Structures are given as structure tokens and as C-alpha cells.
Amino acid sequence: MPRSRSFPSPAQLSLVRRQVCASLLVGAVMPMLIACDRLGGSDGFRGIDLTGAAYAQDFSLTDFHGQSRNLADYRGQVVMLYFGFVQCPDVCPTALARASAVMQQLGTDAGRVQLLFVTVDPERDTPELLREYMAAFDPRFVALTGNLEQIRATADAFRVHFKKVPTGGGYTVDHTALTYLFDPAGRIRVALRHEQTADDYAADVRHLLAEPTI
């Protein structure tokens, strides 16, 4: 039997946000199955510098309003892209609360940034549920979905691992806990690790926003 919806309460969300801002990121870190050549690369990123990487080039999914989406739809914005699922107990709420804290840090520049959340649990994560879940963190966040084959193909193209794991009452999903950053031209540039802080994320987003448009 699927578990009932359980969104963070205002008090819980406030606590997670305070933990993020204080750099007390607690939550299990999922496997990070990504090949990296440069850590804190030559351009001064705090995350993993993926400039010039030949993977994670695009996706073709559907947003929670039923509209087809790909990276070109967000041209001109820095995209923060994360794979997760609604019933994730701690890693995903922490990632989304941190992303919300980043948007607050950016101030007026937040309008030039788009958070995209790709569900790895399309079986349970309906568009309605995804809309409610994103709104619990930031109404500007957008969730993307598709059938399992589309999600799997996208995850493979982004070198993201996810696997359904049976539990006593149903299942959970193990997944890679990286956040990818794309520059305003739609090129993958950075992978930020789950244990990094909102300050680290905001610094790399600002770095991309400040680059000359090519």
C-alpha cells in the first residue's frame, strides 16, 4: 500500500532551512556515480568543474503542468537540476531547502535561476503531488516527470544512478545526490555535492551569472 502524502510542516521546513544555512547538512549521502577530472576546477568553482563535458547535454520530459520541456526552454537562466522523489525521507528535503536558501541569497538575481527537480519515482510522483511538493519549498521550482523509460534514459544520459529498494511497507529509491548547474547558454558546467553548503551553491551560481554571454 503506498504511503500517504507527507510534506514538511512549516516548523520542519524552517528547521531544515536553518540547518542548511548553518551548514549542518545531516542526511545520508547517496552514491555519486559521476566521473570527475577536476575538483574546484580552474575557473574557481566550489563544486566539480564539468566545463566541456560531453554528457548531460539535454532532456525531453514533461513538467507538472503537462508541458513538454527541454533545456532550451530555460535558455538565458542558470539551471539547477536535481534528481529525487517526493517520499525521500531526508536527502531530497535537505537539497530543496538548500536550493530555497540559495534563491533567497541571490535576491533579485533569483529570477535568472531555475531549479528543476526530476522525479526518479514516476510511479508515485503524480503531477499534482509534484506541484504540491515544489510549492512547499519555493513556488518558482519546477518538477519534471515522464514514464519510467524516459526517466531512466535521462538519468543514464546524466550519469545518475537510481534503484528501487524494497522496504517493509513498500519501497524507497536510492539515487545519486548531485545538483547539476547549467550556464545561461544551456551548457553543463558544475556538479555540486550534497554535503556542500548553500554558500557554496550560491557562489557557483553567481559565478555563472557573472560570465559574459557567449
PyMOL commands that place a pseudoatom at each C-alpha (Angstrom):
pseudoatom trace, name=CA, resn=MET, resi=1, chain=A, elem=C, hetatm=0, pos=[0.000, 0.000, 0.000]
pseudoatom trace, name=CA, resn=PRO, resi=2, chain=A, elem=C, hetatm=0, pos=[1.528, 3.372, -0.929]
pseudoatom trace, name=CA, resn=ARG, resi=3, chain=A, elem=C, hetatm=0, pos=[2.304, 5.688, 1.926]
pseudoatom trace, name=CA, resn=SER, resi=4, chain=A, elem=C, hetatm=0, pos=[0.179, 8.779, 2.411]
pseudoatom trace, name=CA, resn=ARG, resi=5, chain=A, elem=C, hetatm=0, pos=[1.467, 12.195, 1.403]
pseudoatom trace, name=CA, resn=SER, resi=6, chain=A, elem=C, hetatm=0, pos=[3.797, 13.711, 3.953]
pseudoatom trace, name=CA, resn=PHE, resi=7, chain=A, elem=C, hetatm=0, pos=[5.111, 17.165, 3.157]
pseudoatom trace, name=CA, resn=PRO, resi=8, chain=A, elem=C, hetatm=0, pos=[7.347, 19.083, 5.538]
pseudoatom trace, name=CA, resn=SER, resi=9, chain=A, elem=C, hetatm=0, pos=[5.386, 21.084, 8.086]
pseudoatom trace, name=CA, resn=PRO, resi=10, chain=A, elem=C, hetatm=0, pos=[6.280, 24.806, 8.324]
pseudoatom trace, name=CA, resn=ALA, resi=11, chain=A, elem=C, hetatm=0, pos=[8.229, 24.078, 11.504]
pseudoatom trace, name=CA, resn=GLN, resi=12, chain=A, elem=C, hetatm=0, pos=[10.101, 21.177, 9.904]
pseudoatom trace, name=CA, resn=LEU, resi=13, chain=A, elem=C, hetatm=0, pos=[10.882, 23.198, 6.787]
pseudoatom trace, name=CA, resn=SER, resi=14, chain=A, elem=C, hetatm=0, pos=[12.114, 26.103, 8.876]
pseudoatom trace, name=CA, resn=LEU, resi=15, chain=A, elem=C, hetatm=0, pos=[14.376, 23.760, 10.827]
pseudoatom trace, name=CA, resn=VAL, resi=16, chain=A, elem=C, hetatm=0, pos=[15.863, 22.241, 7.673]
pseudoatom trace, name=CA, resn=ARG, resi=17, chain=A, elem=C, hetatm=0, pos=[16.456, 25.693, 6.221]
pseudoatom trace, name=CA, resn=ARG, resi=18, chain=A, elem=C, hetatm=0, pos=[18.232, 26.793, 9.394]
pseudoatom trace, name=CA, resn=GLN, resi=19, chain=A, elem=C, hetatm=0, pos=[20.364, 23.662, 9.264]
pseudoatom trace, name=CA, resn=VAL, resi=20, chain=A, elem=C, hetatm=0, pos=[21.252, 24.360, 5.632]
pseudoatom trace, name=CA, resn=CYS, resi=21, chain=A, elem=C, hetatm=0, pos=[22.136, 27.976, 6.305]
pseudoatom trace, name=CA, resn=ALA, resi=22, chain=A, elem=C, hetatm=0, pos=[24.251, 26.867, 9.260]
pseudoatom trace, name=CA, resn=SER, resi=23, chain=A, elem=C, hetatm=0, pos=[25.988, 24.292, 7.067]
pseudoatom trace, name=CA, resn=LEU, resi=24, chain=A, elem=C, hetatm=0, pos=[24.744, 21.421, 9.255]
pseudoatom trace, name=CA, resn=LEU, resi=25, chain=A, elem=C, hetatm=0, pos=[23.754, 19.151, 6.421]
pseudoatom trace, name=CA, resn=VAL, resi=26, chain=A, elem=C, hetatm=0, pos=[22.877, 15.852, 8.061]
pseudoatom trace, name=CA, resn=GLY, resi=27, chain=A, elem=C, hetatm=0, pos=[21.089, 13.249, 5.908]
pseudoatom trace, name=CA, resn=ALA, resi=28, chain=A, elem=C, hetatm=0, pos=[22.572, 10.240, 4.160]
pseudoatom trace, name=CA, resn=VAL, resi=29, chain=A, elem=C, hetatm=0, pos=[24.635, 10.913, 1.064]
pseudoatom trace, name=CA, resn=MET, resi=30, chain=A, elem=C, hetatm=0, pos=[23.574, 8.697, -1.822]
pseudoatom trace, name=CA, resn=PRO, resi=31, chain=A, elem=C, hetatm=0, pos=[26.090, 7.117, -4.213]
pseudoatom trace, name=CA, resn=MET, resi=32, chain=A, elem=C, hetatm=0, pos=[27.670, 9.638, -6.548]
pseudoatom trace, name=CA, resn=LEU, resi=33, chain=A, elem=C, hetatm=0, pos=[28.431, 7.720, -9.692]
pseudoatom trace, name=CA, resn=ILE, resi=34, chain=A, elem=C, hetatm=0, pos=[29.963, 10.507, -11.757]
pseudoatom trace, name=CA, resn=ALA, resi=35, chain=A, elem=C, hetatm=0, pos=[33.337, 10.591, -13.469]
pseudoatom trace, name=CA, resn=CYS, resi=36, chain=A, elem=C, hetatm=0, pos=[35.172, 13.769, -12.478]
pseudoatom trace, name=CA, resn=ASP, resi=37, chain=A, elem=C, hetatm=0, pos=[38.514, 15.124, -13.600]
pseudoatom trace, name=CA, resn=ARG, resi=38, chain=A, elem=C, hetatm=0, pos=[38.574, 18.432, -11.740]
pseudoatom trace, name=CA, resn=LEU, resi=39, chain=A, elem=C, hetatm=0, pos=[37.535, 19.281, -8.208]
pseudoatom trace, name=CA, resn=GLY, resi=40, chain=A, elem=C, hetatm=0, pos=[37.171, 23.012, -7.563]
pseudoatom trace, name=CA, resn=GLY, resi=41, chain=A, elem=C, hetatm=0, pos=[38.316, 23.494, -11.157]
pseudoatom trace, name=CA, resn=SER, resi=42, chain=A, elem=C, hetatm=0, pos=[40.471, 26.073, -12.854]
pseudoatom trace, name=CA, resn=ASP, resi=43, chain=A, elem=C, hetatm=0, pos=[37.570, 28.514, -13.150]
pseudoatom trace, name=CA, resn=GLY, resi=44, chain=A, elem=C, hetatm=0, pos=[37.299, 28.681, -9.362]
pseudoatom trace, name=CA, resn=PHE, resi=45, chain=A, elem=C, hetatm=0, pos=[34.094, 26.711, -8.882]
pseudoatom trace, name=CA, resn=ARG, resi=46, chain=A, elem=C, hetatm=0, pos=[33.460, 25.280, -5.443]
pseudoatom trace, name=CA, resn=GLY, resi=47, chain=A, elem=C, hetatm=0, pos=[31.750, 22.248, -6.978]
pseudoatom trace, name=CA, resn=ILE, resi=48, chain=A, elem=C, hetatm=0, pos=[33.054, 19.776, -9.547]
pseudoatom trace, name=CA, resn=ASP, resi=49, chain=A, elem=C, hetatm=0, pos=[34.011, 21.625, -12.725]
pseudoatom trace, name=CA, resn=LEU, resi=50, chain=A, elem=C, hetatm=0, pos=[32.340, 19.863, -15.672]
pseudoatom trace, name=CA, resn=THR, resi=51, chain=A, elem=C, hetatm=0, pos=[33.050, 22.508, -18.296]
pseudoatom trace, name=CA, resn=GLY, resi=52, chain=A, elem=C, hetatm=0, pos=[33.309, 20.789, -21.675]
pseudoatom trace, name=CA, resn=ALA, resi=53, chain=A, elem=C, hetatm=0, pos=[31.746, 17.515, -20.506]
pseudoatom trace, name=CA, resn=ALA, resi=54, chain=A, elem=C, hetatm=0, pos=[30.189, 15.511, -23.327]
pseudoatom trace, name=CA, resn=TYR, resi=55, chain=A, elem=C, hetatm=0, pos=[27.270, 14.139, -21.315]
pseudoatom trace, name=CA, resn=ALA, resi=56, chain=A, elem=C, hetatm=0, pos=[24.174, 15.660, -19.649]
pseudoatom trace, name=CA, resn=GLN, resi=57, chain=A, elem=C, hetatm=0, pos=[23.522, 17.651, -22.791]
pseudoatom trace, name=CA, resn=ASP, resi=58, chain=A, elem=C, hetatm=0, pos=[19.715, 17.764, -22.749]
pseudoatom trace, name=CA, resn=PHE, resi=59, chain=A, elem=C, hetatm=0, pos=[16.496, 16.075, -21.676]
pseudoatom trace, name=CA, resn=SER, resi=60, chain=A, elem=C, hetatm=0, pos=[12.981, 15.649, -23.030]
pseudoatom trace, name=CA, resn=LEU, resi=61, chain=A, elem=C, hetatm=0, pos=[10.492, 15.386, -20.178]
pseudoatom trace, name=CA, resn=THR, resi=62, chain=A, elem=C, hetatm=0, pos=[7.147, 16.818, -19.071]
pseudoatom trace, name=CA, resn=ASP, resi=63, chain=A, elem=C, hetatm=0, pos=[6.613, 19.390, -16.356]
pseudoatom trace, name=CA, resn=PHE, resi=64, chain=A, elem=C, hetatm=0, pos=[3.941, 19.150, -13.678]
pseudoatom trace, name=CA, resn=HIS, resi=65, chain=A, elem=C, hetatm=0, pos=[1.575, 21.169, -15.875]
pseudoatom trace, name=CA, resn=GLY, resi=66, chain=A, elem=C, hetatm=0, pos=[1.796, 18.599, -18.678]
pseudoatom trace, name=CA, resn=GLN, resi=67, chain=A, elem=C, hetatm=0, pos=[4.038, 20.732, -20.906]
pseudoatom trace, name=CA, resn=SER, resi=68, chain=A, elem=C, hetatm=0, pos=[6.979, 19.201, -22.769]
pseudoatom trace, name=CA, resn=ARG, resi=69, chain=A, elem=C, hetatm=0, pos=[10.280, 20.616, -21.573]
pseudoatom trace, name=CA, resn=ASN, resi=70, chain=A, elem=C, hetatm=0, pos=[13.954, 20.583, -22.540]
pseudoatom trace, name=CA, resn=LEU, resi=71, chain=A, elem=C, hetatm=0, pos=[16.971, 22.679, -21.659]
pseudoatom trace, name=CA, resn=ALA, resi=72, chain=A, elem=C, hetatm=0, pos=[16.335, 25.179, -24.449]
pseudoatom trace, name=CA, resn=ASP, resi=73, chain=A, elem=C, hetatm=0, pos=[13.177, 26.292, -22.611]
pseudoatom trace, name=CA, resn=TYR, resi=74, chain=A, elem=C, hetatm=0, pos=[15.393, 27.739, -19.882]
pseudoatom trace, name=CA, resn=ARG, resi=75, chain=A, elem=C, hetatm=0, pos=[17.974, 29.430, -22.112]
pseudoatom trace, name=CA, resn=GLY, resi=76, chain=A, elem=C, hetatm=0, pos=[19.167, 32.644, -20.503]
pseudoatom trace, name=CA, resn=GLN, resi=77, chain=A, elem=C, hetatm=0, pos=[18.882, 31.237, -16.977]
pseudoatom trace, name=CA, resn=VAL, resi=78, chain=A, elem=C, hetatm=0, pos=[21.232, 29.255, -14.784]
pseudoatom trace, name=CA, resn=VAL, resi=79, chain=A, elem=C, hetatm=0, pos=[19.572, 25.870, -14.266]
pseudoatom trace, name=CA, resn=MET, resi=80, chain=A, elem=C, hetatm=0, pos=[19.994, 23.907, -11.051]
pseudoatom trace, name=CA, resn=LEU, resi=81, chain=A, elem=C, hetatm=0, pos=[18.939, 20.325, -11.846]
pseudoatom trace, name=CA, resn=TYR, resi=82, chain=A, elem=C, hetatm=0, pos=[18.407, 17.649, -9.222]
pseudoatom trace, name=CA, resn=PHE, resi=83, chain=A, elem=C, hetatm=0, pos=[17.070, 14.068, -9.350]
pseudoatom trace, name=CA, resn=GLY, resi=84, chain=A, elem=C, hetatm=0, pos=[14.914, 12.945, -6.409]
pseudoatom trace, name=CA, resn=PHE, resi=85, chain=A, elem=C, hetatm=0, pos=[11.468, 11.824, -5.265]
pseudoatom trace, name=CA, resn=VAL, resi=86, chain=A, elem=C, hetatm=0, pos=[8.664, 13.059, -3.035]
pseudoatom trace, name=CA, resn=GLN, resi=87, chain=A, elem=C, hetatm=0, pos=[8.809, 10.321, -0.389]
pseudoatom trace, name=CA, resn=CYS, resi=88, chain=A, elem=C, hetatm=0, pos=[12.577, 10.713, 0.046]
pseudoatom trace, name=CA, resn=PRO, resi=89, chain=A, elem=C, hetatm=0, pos=[12.920, 10.979, 3.851]
pseudoatom trace, name=CA, resn=ASP, resi=90, chain=A, elem=C, hetatm=0, pos=[15.807, 13.410, 4.268]
pseudoatom trace, name=CA, resn=VAL, resi=91, chain=A, elem=C, hetatm=0, pos=[18.225, 13.897, 1.361]
pseudoatom trace, name=CA, resn=CYS, resi=92, chain=A, elem=C, hetatm=0, pos=[15.717, 15.470, -1.052]
pseudoatom trace, name=CA, resn=PRO, resi=93, chain=A, elem=C, hetatm=0, pos=[14.084, 17.790, 1.504]
pseudoatom trace, name=CA, resn=THR, resi=94, chain=A, elem=C, hetatm=0, pos=[17.549, 18.973, 2.514]
pseudoatom trace, name=CA, resn=ALA, resi=95, chain=A, elem=C, hetatm=0, pos=[18.525, 19.561, -1.126]
pseudoatom trace, name=CA, resn=LEU, resi=96, chain=A, elem=C, hetatm=0, pos=[15.347, 21.515, -1.852]
pseudoatom trace, name=CA, resn=ALA, resi=97, chain=A, elem=C, hetatm=0, pos=[15.571, 23.558, 1.350]
pseudoatom trace, name=CA, resn=ARG, resi=98, chain=A, elem=C, hetatm=0, pos=[19.164, 24.404, 0.464]
pseudoatom trace, name=CA, resn=ALA, resi=99, chain=A, elem=C, hetatm=0, pos=[18.070, 25.433, -3.044]
pseudoatom trace, name=CA, resn=SER, resi=100, chain=A, elem=C, hetatm=0, pos=[15.414, 27.668, -1.475]
pseudoatom trace, name=CA, resn=ALA, resi=101, chain=A, elem=C, hetatm=0, pos=[18.101, 29.234, 0.726]
pseudoatom trace, name=CA, resn=VAL, resi=102, chain=A, elem=C, hetatm=0, pos=[20.234, 29.830, -2.377]
pseudoatom trace, name=CA, resn=MET, resi=103, chain=A, elem=C, hetatm=0, pos=[17.352, 31.634, -4.077]
pseudoatom trace, name=CA, resn=GLN, resi=104, chain=A, elem=C, hetatm=0, pos=[16.969, 33.855, -1.016]
pseudoatom trace, name=CA, resn=GLN, resi=105, chain=A, elem=C, hetatm=0, pos=[20.700, 34.636, -1.037]
pseudoatom trace, name=CA, resn=LEU, resi=106, chain=A, elem=C, hetatm=0, pos=[20.573, 35.616, -4.708]
pseudoatom trace, name=CA, resn=GLY, resi=107, chain=A, elem=C, hetatm=0, pos=[17.949, 38.297, -4.135]
pseudoatom trace, name=CA, resn=THR, resi=108, chain=A, elem=C, hetatm=0, pos=[16.900, 39.916, -7.418]
pseudoatom trace, name=CA, resn=ASP, resi=109, chain=A, elem=C, hetatm=0, pos=[19.212, 37.584, -9.351]
pseudoatom trace, name=CA, resn=ALA, resi=110, chain=A, elem=C, hetatm=0, pos=[16.988, 34.638, -8.356]
pseudoatom trace, name=CA, resn=GLY, resi=111, chain=A, elem=C, hetatm=0, pos=[14.792, 35.496, -11.330]
pseudoatom trace, name=CA, resn=ARG, resi=112, chain=A, elem=C, hetatm=0, pos=[17.674, 34.405, -13.558]
pseudoatom trace, name=CA, resn=VAL, resi=113, chain=A, elem=C, hetatm=0, pos=[17.832, 30.933, -11.972]
pseudoatom trace, name=CA, resn=GLN, resi=114, chain=A, elem=C, hetatm=0, pos=[15.555, 27.901, -12.398]
pseudoatom trace, name=CA, resn=LEU, resi=115, chain=A, elem=C, hetatm=0, pos=[15.500, 24.845, -10.143]
pseudoatom trace, name=CA, resn=LEU, resi=116, chain=A, elem=C, hetatm=0, pos=[14.399, 21.684, -11.956]
pseudoatom trace, name=CA, resn=PHE, resi=117, chain=A, elem=C, hetatm=0, pos=[13.539, 18.578, -9.942]
pseudoatom trace, name=CA, resn=VAL, resi=118, chain=A, elem=C, hetatm=0, pos=[13.454, 15.336, -11.970]
pseudoatom trace, name=CA, resn=THR, resi=119, chain=A, elem=C, hetatm=0, pos=[11.492, 12.605, -10.223]
pseudoatom trace, name=CA, resn=VAL, resi=120, chain=A, elem=C, hetatm=0, pos=[13.042, 9.138, -10.065]
pseudoatom trace, name=CA, resn=ASP, resi=121, chain=A, elem=C, hetatm=0, pos=[9.734, 7.747, -8.798]
pseudoatom trace, name=CA, resn=PRO, resi=122, chain=A, elem=C, hetatm=0, pos=[7.198, 8.418, -11.586]
pseudoatom trace, name=CA, resn=GLU, resi=123, chain=A, elem=C, hetatm=0, pos=[5.052, 5.553, -10.304]
pseudoatom trace, name=CA, resn=ARG, resi=124, chain=A, elem=C, hetatm=0, pos=[4.045, 7.531, -7.203]
pseudoatom trace, name=CA, resn=ASP, resi=125, chain=A, elem=C, hetatm=0, pos=[5.011, 11.121, -8.034]
pseudoatom trace, name=CA, resn=THR, resi=126, chain=A, elem=C, hetatm=0, pos=[1.947, 12.357, -9.888]
pseudoatom trace, name=CA, resn=PRO, resi=127, chain=A, elem=C, hetatm=0, pos=[1.953, 15.878, -11.392]
pseudoatom trace, name=CA, resn=GLU, resi=128, chain=A, elem=C, hetatm=0, pos=[-0.416, 17.062, -8.647]
pseudoatom trace, name=CA, resn=LEU, resi=129, chain=A, elem=C, hetatm=0, pos=[1.833, 15.672, -5.929]
pseudoatom trace, name=CA, resn=LEU, resi=130, chain=A, elem=C, hetatm=0, pos=[4.904, 17.216, -7.541]
pseudoatom trace, name=CA, resn=ARG, resi=131, chain=A, elem=C, hetatm=0, pos=[3.217, 20.621, -7.726]
pseudoatom trace, name=CA, resn=GLU, resi=132, chain=A, elem=C, hetatm=0, pos=[2.356, 20.467, -4.037]
pseudoatom trace, name=CA, resn=TYR, resi=133, chain=A, elem=C, hetatm=0, pos=[5.842, 19.269, -3.103]
pseudoatom trace, name=CA, resn=MET, resi=134, chain=A, elem=C, hetatm=0, pos=[7.636, 22.022, -5.025]
pseudoatom trace, name=CA, resn=ALA, resi=135, chain=A, elem=C, hetatm=0, pos=[5.320, 24.667, -3.568]
pseudoatom trace, name=CA, resn=ALA, resi=136, chain=A, elem=C, hetatm=0, pos=[6.274, 23.516, -0.068]
pseudoatom trace, name=CA, resn=PHE, resi=137, chain=A, elem=C, hetatm=0, pos=[9.815, 24.775, -0.754]
pseudoatom trace, name=CA, resn=ASP, resi=138, chain=A, elem=C, hetatm=0, pos=[9.553, 27.508, -3.391]
pseudoatom trace, name=CA, resn=PRO, resi=139, chain=A, elem=C, hetatm=0, pos=[6.729, 28.257, -5.870]
pseudoatom trace, name=CA, resn=ARG, resi=140, chain=A, elem=C, hetatm=0, pos=[9.332, 29.003, -8.539]
pseudoatom trace, name=CA, resn=PHE, resi=141, chain=A, elem=C, hetatm=0, pos=[10.641, 25.416, -8.529]
pseudoatom trace, name=CA, resn=VAL, resi=142, chain=A, elem=C, hetatm=0, pos=[9.561, 23.153, -11.397]
pseudoatom trace, name=CA, resn=ALA, resi=143, chain=A, elem=C, hetatm=0, pos=[9.323, 19.349, -11.306]
pseudoatom trace, name=CA, resn=LEU, resi=144, chain=A, elem=C, hetatm=0, pos=[9.771, 17.162, -14.369]
pseudoatom trace, name=CA, resn=THR, resi=145, chain=A, elem=C, hetatm=0, pos=[8.425, 13.685, -14.978]
pseudoatom trace, name=CA, resn=GLY, resi=146, chain=A, elem=C, hetatm=0, pos=[7.782, 11.080, -17.671]
pseudoatom trace, name=CA, resn=ASN, resi=147, chain=A, elem=C, hetatm=0, pos=[7.338, 7.338, -17.902]
pseudoatom trace, name=CA, resn=LEU, resi=148, chain=A, elem=C, hetatm=0, pos=[9.937, 5.081, -16.316]
pseudoatom trace, name=CA, resn=GLU, resi=149, chain=A, elem=C, hetatm=0, pos=[11.729, 4.522, -19.625]
pseudoatom trace, name=CA, resn=GLN, resi=150, chain=A, elem=C, hetatm=0, pos=[12.075, 8.278, -20.205]
pseudoatom trace, name=CA, resn=ILE, resi=151, chain=A, elem=C, hetatm=0, pos=[13.296, 8.867, -16.669]
pseudoatom trace, name=CA, resn=ARG, resi=152, chain=A, elem=C, hetatm=0, pos=[15.795, 6.016, -16.958]
pseudoatom trace, name=CA, resn=ALA, resi=153, chain=A, elem=C, hetatm=0, pos=[17.106, 7.319, -20.296]
pseudoatom trace, name=CA, resn=THR, resi=154, chain=A, elem=C, hetatm=0, pos=[17.509, 10.816, -18.842]
pseudoatom trace, name=CA, resn=ALA, resi=155, chain=A, elem=C, hetatm=0, pos=[19.254, 9.532, -15.724]
pseudoatom trace, name=CA, resn=ASP, resi=156, chain=A, elem=C, hetatm=0, pos=[21.629, 7.443, -17.834]
pseudoatom trace, name=CA, resn=ALA, resi=157, chain=A, elem=C, hetatm=0, pos=[22.414, 10.455, -20.030]
pseudoatom trace, name=CA, resn=PHE, resi=158, chain=A, elem=C, hetatm=0, pos=[23.218, 12.454, -16.889]
pseudoatom trace, name=CA, resn=ARG, resi=159, chain=A, elem=C, hetatm=0, pos=[25.214, 9.611, -15.256]
pseudoatom trace, name=CA, resn=VAL, resi=160, chain=A, elem=C, hetatm=0, pos=[22.710, 9.487, -12.425]
pseudoatom trace, name=CA, resn=HIS, resi=161, chain=A, elem=C, hetatm=0, pos=[22.066, 6.221, -10.595]
pseudoatom trace, name=CA, resn=PHE, resi=162, chain=A, elem=C, hetatm=0, pos=[18.723, 5.285, -9.115]
pseudoatom trace, name=CA, resn=LYS, resi=163, chain=A, elem=C, hetatm=0, pos=[17.331, 1.974, -7.908]
pseudoatom trace, name=CA, resn=LYS, resi=164, chain=A, elem=C, hetatm=0, pos=[14.090, 0.922, -6.235]
pseudoatom trace, name=CA, resn=VAL, resi=165, chain=A, elem=C, hetatm=0, pos=[14.774, -0.714, -2.875]
pseudoatom trace, name=CA, resn=PRO, resi=166, chain=A, elem=C, hetatm=0, pos=[12.016, -2.782, -1.188]
pseudoatom trace, name=CA, resn=THR, resi=167, chain=A, elem=C, hetatm=0, pos=[11.060, -1.858, 2.361]
pseudoatom trace, name=CA, resn=GLY, resi=168, chain=A, elem=C, hetatm=0, pos=[8.668, -3.425, 4.841]
pseudoatom trace, name=CA, resn=GLY, resi=169, chain=A, elem=C, hetatm=0, pos=[5.808, -1.184, 3.736]
pseudoatom trace, name=CA, resn=GLY, resi=170, chain=A, elem=C, hetatm=0, pos=[6.597, -0.710, 0.067]
pseudoatom trace, name=CA, resn=TYR, resi=171, chain=A, elem=C, hetatm=0, pos=[9.810, 0.698, -1.397]
pseudoatom trace, name=CA, resn=THR, resi=172, chain=A, elem=C, hetatm=0, pos=[12.214, 3.587, -1.352]
pseudoatom trace, name=CA, resn=VAL, resi=173, chain=A, elem=C, hetatm=0, pos=[14.609, 4.776, -4.083]
pseudoatom trace, name=CA, resn=ASP, resi=174, chain=A, elem=C, hetatm=0, pos=[18.377, 5.058, -3.772]
pseudoatom trace, name=CA, resn=HIS, resi=175, chain=A, elem=C, hetatm=0, pos=[19.686, 7.794, -6.065]
pseudoatom trace, name=CA, resn=THR, resi=176, chain=A, elem=C, hetatm=0, pos=[22.654, 9.989, -6.853]
pseudoatom trace, name=CA, resn=ALA, resi=177, chain=A, elem=C, hetatm=0, pos=[22.520, 13.191, -4.808]
pseudoatom trace, name=CA, resn=LEU, resi=178, chain=A, elem=C, hetatm=0, pos=[24.325, 15.687, -7.023]
pseudoatom trace, name=CA, resn=THR, resi=179, chain=A, elem=C, hetatm=0, pos=[22.945, 19.015, -8.235]
pseudoatom trace, name=CA, resn=TYR, resi=180, chain=A, elem=C, hetatm=0, pos=[23.987, 19.975, -11.759]
pseudoatom trace, name=CA, resn=LEU, resi=181, chain=A, elem=C, hetatm=0, pos=[24.423, 23.601, -12.800]
pseudoatom trace, name=CA, resn=PHE, resi=182, chain=A, elem=C, hetatm=0, pos=[23.927, 24.693, -16.415]
pseudoatom trace, name=CA, resn=ASP, resi=183, chain=A, elem=C, hetatm=0, pos=[25.022, 28.111, -17.625]
pseudoatom trace, name=CA, resn=PRO, resi=184, chain=A, elem=C, hetatm=0, pos=[22.617, 30.502, -19.419]
pseudoatom trace, name=CA, resn=ALA, resi=185, chain=A, elem=C, hetatm=0, pos=[23.705, 29.029, -22.769]
pseudoatom trace, name=CA, resn=GLY, resi=186, chain=A, elem=C, hetatm=0, pos=[22.453, 25.589, -21.665]
pseudoatom trace, name=CA, resn=ARG, resi=187, chain=A, elem=C, hetatm=0, pos=[25.885, 24.012, -21.156]
pseudoatom trace, name=CA, resn=ILE, resi=188, chain=A, elem=C, hetatm=0, pos=[26.636, 21.759, -18.202]
pseudoatom trace, name=CA, resn=ARG, resi=189, chain=A, elem=C, hetatm=0, pos=[29.286, 23.404, -16.034]
pseudoatom trace, name=CA, resn=VAL, resi=190, chain=A, elem=C, hetatm=0, pos=[29.245, 22.227, -12.412]
pseudoatom trace, name=CA, resn=ALA, resi=191, chain=A, elem=C, hetatm=0, pos=[28.171, 19.323, -10.212]
pseudoatom trace, name=CA, resn=LEU, resi=192, chain=A, elem=C, hetatm=0, pos=[27.639, 20.282, -6.576]
pseudoatom trace, name=CA, resn=ARG, resi=193, chain=A, elem=C, hetatm=0, pos=[27.849, 17.637, -3.889]
pseudoatom trace, name=CA, resn=HIS, resi=194, chain=A, elem=C, hetatm=0, pos=[25.145, 17.033, -1.310]
pseudoatom trace, name=CA, resn=GLU, resi=195, chain=A, elem=C, hetatm=0, pos=[27.394, 17.834, 1.634]
pseudoatom trace, name=CA, resn=GLN, resi=196, chain=A, elem=C, hetatm=0, pos=[28.227, 21.307, 0.303]
pseudoatom trace, name=CA, resn=THR, resi=197, chain=A, elem=C, hetatm=0, pos=[26.613, 24.415, 1.760]
pseudoatom trace, name=CA, resn=ALA, resi=198, chain=A, elem=C, hetatm=0, pos=[24.119, 26.936, 0.435]
pseudoatom trace, name=CA, resn=ASP, resi=199, chain=A, elem=C, hetatm=0, pos=[27.022, 29.412, 0.311]
pseudoatom trace, name=CA, resn=ASP, resi=200, chain=A, elem=C, hetatm=0, pos=[28.939, 27.055, -1.994]
pseudoatom trace, name=CA, resn=TYR, resi=201, chain=A, elem=C, hetatm=0, pos=[25.939, 26.650, -4.266]
pseudoatom trace, name=CA, resn=ALA, resi=202, chain=A, elem=C, hetatm=0, pos=[25.195, 30.370, -4.376]
pseudoatom trace, name=CA, resn=ALA, resi=203, chain=A, elem=C, hetatm=0, pos=[28.838, 31.189, -5.136]
pseudoatom trace, name=CA, resn=ASP, resi=204, chain=A, elem=C, hetatm=0, pos=[28.893, 28.912, -8.187]
pseudoatom trace, name=CA, resn=VAL, resi=205, chain=A, elem=C, hetatm=0, pos=[25.515, 30.176, -9.410]
pseudoatom trace, name=CA, resn=ARG, resi=206, chain=A, elem=C, hetatm=0, pos=[26.763, 33.777, -9.122]
pseudoatom trace, name=CA, resn=HIS, resi=207, chain=A, elem=C, hetatm=0, pos=[29.919, 32.778, -10.972]
pseudoatom trace, name=CA, resn=LEU, resi=208, chain=A, elem=C, hetatm=0, pos=[27.845, 31.546, -13.920]
pseudoatom trace, name=CA, resn=LEU, resi=209, chain=A, elem=C, hetatm=0, pos=[25.536, 34.556, -13.851]
pseudoatom trace, name=CA, resn=ALA, resi=210, chain=A, elem=C, hetatm=0, pos=[28.544, 36.874, -13.993]
pseudoatom trace, name=CA, resn=GLU, resi=211, chain=A, elem=C, hetatm=0, pos=[30.148, 35.206, -17.012]
pseudoatom trace, name=CA, resn=PRO, resi=212, chain=A, elem=C, hetatm=0, pos=[29.884, 37.045, -20.333]
pseudoatom trace, name=CA, resn=THR, resi=213, chain=A, elem=C, hetatm=0, pos=[27.165, 35.635, -22.564]
pseudoatom trace, name=CA, resn=ILE, resi=214, chain=A, elem=C, hetatm=0, pos=[28.620, 33.704, -25.491]
for i in range(1, 214): cmd.bond("trace and resi %d" % i, "trace and resi %d" % (i + 1))
show_as sticks, trace
zoom trace
